[in-house]
Amino acid sequence: MKQFLAPLAGAFACAMIAAPAIAQQKVPVVGSLLNVSSYEDFEKPFFNGTLPEALDGAMTFDLKSLTEMGLRGPEVLRIVSSGIAPIGAILIGYNTGDDPIFEAVDLAGLAPDAESGRAATEASFAFYEKLLQEKFGVQLLAIGAHPGQVFWCNSPVESFSDLAGKKVRVNGKGPAELVAALGGTSVFMSFGEVIPALQNRTVDCMVGGTLPTNRAGIHDVTTHVISTPVGWGQIAYIASGAFWNGLTEEQRTIIAAQSREVLQDNMWDVLLEQTEQGLACAAGLDTCRLGVKGNMTVVPPSEADTAYLREIFEGQLLSDWATRCGATCVTRFNETIGSAIGVTAVAR
């Protein structure tokens, strides 16, 4: 961590002397996780080609994933907020322990299908933009996501009810609260630790995106996957206030527009296919094109399971979060995310 911060801080200081100086520098960018679609298919071509071209070569970017930098994820917000890195990708679920505002779009059960997931994510831009400026002094550029986050288990499961008593690896507070409500035990660990833990039965299940998890070889250590998404692993792309304010108005306009188009709209255009492909490949179907064929049992959503998830979300998780987040936060949620998908948060 310290080895990364010192040189990056120096690069940032040089880049921010004045707006014209930025044009002569490679702007450091902290990307998301290595070897996942958001980074490989969107962030790399965006920061290495699309954005520099849109800026007519006036600015170039030095993109490195948080994985390559040895970061766990929650540090990225602090790195950008403090001005050490000009631009960064924050995995929203990794920050839910720091502030309840990050739980808003990551609440498990909020959006159990791709249509509501996209609607909630797009509406969350208005929710997060002002709050991130006020609390952390950063400019929100776009909000992307990962393929649907689902439960993968190393023993037979037929419904959410079967998760009772199981140890489940989670990647955020939202999934952790759902696991607790289902009667399971949450275990926090990095993605790299998950496959050995499932193989050794240190954990029984995990929550992870369909296609990235399939590509990582999850089918070798699990047998069943519940296909109903309980989240979408949203990614917020942010810029430090100092960097943003040092740009020209034209540069800000270009970066904002390009970020929304590529890292939000275009990314969501392919998420449905990637979500479906992850499940098709897990099952070993002939339609598998993007992942690795397995031989897993895919558990489709039943009416009973859908109703059960909705009951837990509306009856417990949403109101518990509203109580933690406070009146202003709840009002903004209801005006944005809640309005987009037809739910209303009320504190207890």
N, C-alpha and C positions, 0 to 999 in steps of 0.2 A: 504493500500500500504506500509506504513512505517513498519507496524507490520510484513509484509512478508519480506521486504528487509533486515532488521537487522539480523534475524536468518539465512537467506539464504546466506548473505554475509559472516557470520561466518563459515558456512559449506563449502562454496566455498574456503575460505582462508585455512582451514584445508586440504581440498582435494588437494590443489595446491602447497603444500610445496615442493613436489618433485614427480616425476613420480611413484616411488615405493609406496609412501604414498597413491596414488590414489587407489591402490588395496585394501586398508583397509577402504575405505570410501564408503558411498552411495552417488553417484554423483547426485546432484539436477538437475531435468529436468522440465522445464515449458512446459506442453503439450498444445494442442489446446482446443477447446470448449468441455465441458462436455456433455455427452449423444449424441454425433454425431459419425458417423461411423469412421471417421479418428482417433478419440481418443479411442473409445470403442473397435473397431475391429482390429486396427492396432497398435496404440501407446502403449496401455496397454500391450498386449502380447509381443510386441517387446522389450520394456524397462524392463519389469518384467520377461521375460523368454528368448526370442530368442537371444538378444544381450549379456546378462551375460553368457549364455551357449556358444556362439561363442567365448567369451573371456576366456573360461575355468574357470569361477568363479573369475577371477582376478579383476573384477569390478562389482559393483551392482549399481542400479539407483533408485532414489527416485522421482518418477513421480507424479506430480500433475497438473491438468488442470488449465488453466488461470482462468476459471470460479470459481474453488474452492479457488483460491488465491485472488479473488476479483479484478482481473485485467480486463481492458476493451479490451486489445489487443495491441494497439500501443506501450505500455511500454515494451513489451517483447524484442524487438530489442535493446532497450537501456539497459535493464537488462543484456542481453547476451554480447552486445558490450562492456559494462563497466567491464565485468568480474564477476558480482555478481552471475549470474547463468552460469554454464558451457555449458548447452545445452538448446535450446528453440525452440518452434514452432511458427513462425510468420505468421499470416494471412496476406498475401500480400496486399489484398484489404484494410485492416485497416491501412496500412502505406502509402497509396498513397498521403495523404496530406503532408507528410514529405519530400518526394523526388520523382521526376518524374520517376526515374528508376523503381519504384515499380508499375507504371502504365502499363509497357510494356506488361506483359502477362495478365493483368487485363482489358485491353481495351475492352469495351462493343462492341460486334459484331465481335471481332477478330476471334473467333472460335465458330460458331453457331451449331456445331454438335460434337459428341464424337470423331470422327476420327481426326478432326482438333484440337480439344481441347487437345488431348493427344500429337499430334505432336508438338503443340506450347509449351506445358508444358515441354516436353523432351528437346526441343531445347533451352528453357529458362534457363536450367542449365548452359550452356556455356555462356549465356548472363549475368547471375547474379553472377556466381562464382567469376570472377575477380573484378567486381564492388563492391561486398560486402566485399571482402578482402581490396580493396583500400579505400573505403569510411568509412567502419565500423569496420574493423579489425576482421571479423568473417569468419569462414570456412563454406561453404555451404556443407551440407551432402546429401540432397535430396529435391525434390519438389513434394509434393503430391497435392491432390485436393479434392473437394467435388463433389457430384452429380451436374448436370447442374443447374445453377442459372436461374430461370424463374420468370415471373411476375404472382403473385396471386392477384386477385381483388375481392372486395366485392359487385360488381355490374357487369352486363353483359358487356363483351368486345369481339370483334370479330377479332381485328387486333391491331398492334402496334399504328396505327393512333388513336384508341379509348382511348389511354392514355393521349391525349392532355387535359389539364385542370385538371388532377387528381393529388392528392398528393400521392407520392410514397415513401415508406420507402426504403432506399438504404443502402448498407454496404461498400461503397467505392466510389472513385472519378469516376471510369469508368462508373458504372451504373448511377451515378448522372449526368454525362455529356450526357448520352444517354437519360435520362428522360427529361433533358432540351431541347435537340434537338427534342424530340417528342412533346414538348409543355407542359410538365408536371412540377410539382414542387417537388424537392427532399426533403426528410425529413430524417435526420440522427437520429437513435435511436438504443438502444441495442435490441437484439433478444427477450429478456424477456418482453419488452414493446410493442412488435408488435401486439400480439393477442388482448389485450385490446384496442389498438388504432384502429385496424380494426373493432372491435366490436362496439366501440363508434363512428366510422366513423371520427376519428381524421385524419386518413389517408384512402385513397381509395384502395391502392394496396401496395404490397411489392415485393422486389426481394429476393429470397431465394432458396436454394437447394431443389430439388424435394423430396427426401426421408426424410431428416431431418425435413423439414417443414411439410410434411404430418404427420410424427410421433408426431410432436409437437401439432397437432390438428388444423392445419390451415383450414381444411375443415369445421370446425364448424363456422368459421367467414368469409369465402369467398365462392364465387359461381363459378368463372371462373379462369382458368389458361391458359396462353399462353405458349405452350409447347416448343417453340424455345429457347434454352439456349442462354443467352446473356453474360455468363461468367461461370467460373468453380471454383471460390473460392480457388485459389491455396494456398498451405501452404509450406513455406520454413523452413526446419529443419536446424538449424545452431548451430555451436559450437564457443565458445569464443576463441580468439587467444591464450590467456594464457593457457587455458585448452588443446587446441589442440597441442600446442608446448610442453606441459609437458608430452605428451604421448610418448610411444616408437613408432618406425616406424611400428612395427607389429600391435600394437593396432590401430594406425591410419588407416592402410590398412583394418583391420577387420571392424572397425566402418564405414568407408566409403563404403565398399562393401555391408555390411549388410543393411545399411541405404538406399542405392540406390535400392537394391532388394526388401525390404519390404515396405518402406515408399514412394517409387515412383512407381516401376514397378508393384508390387503386388497390390498396392492400385488402380492403374489405371485399372488393370485387372477386377475389380469388379464395377467400376464406371458406366459403360454403363448399367449393370443390375440394379443398384441402381437408376439411372436416370429414366429408364423405369418403375421400380417398383413404384417410387414416383408418377408418373402420372397415372399408372394403379390403384393404391390404391385411389388416389384422385377421380377418376371416379367411383370407386366402382366395378371394373371389377373382374370377377372370377379368373383372373390370379394374383391378388394381393396376395402376400405371405409375404412380408417383412414389410409392413406398416399397416395403419388403413384404412378400407374402408370408403369412403365418397360418396357424390352424386354430384360431381362437373362436370361442363362442361369443357372439355379439348379442347382448340382451337389449331388445328394442324397447322403447317407452310404452308402457301400458297405461290405460286410463287411470287405473288405481295408483300407479306410481307417480304419474303426472299430478294427480290431485294431492297425493301425499306430500310431494315436494312443494307444491303451492301452499298447502296448509302450514308447513313449517316456515316457509319464507314469510308469508303474510302474517301468520299468527305469532311469530317469535323473532325471527332474524331482523326483519325490517324495523319493527318497533324498538328492539334492543339497540340497533344502530342509531335510530333517531334520537333516543335518549342520550346516547354518548355524544352525538355530534352537536346538539343544541338547536335552538330555534332558528337562527339565521341559516344555518346549514340545511335544516329540514325544509325551510321555505324555498330555498334555491333548488333543492332536489325535486320538490313537487312541481316547481315551475318548469323544470328542464327534463331530467331523466324520467321522473314519475309521469309527467304529462305525456311523454313520448310513448310510453308502453302501458299506460293506464293503471298505475298503482299510486297510492297516496301514503306517504310516511306520516305516522303520528307517534309522538313520544309517549312513553308510559307515564 
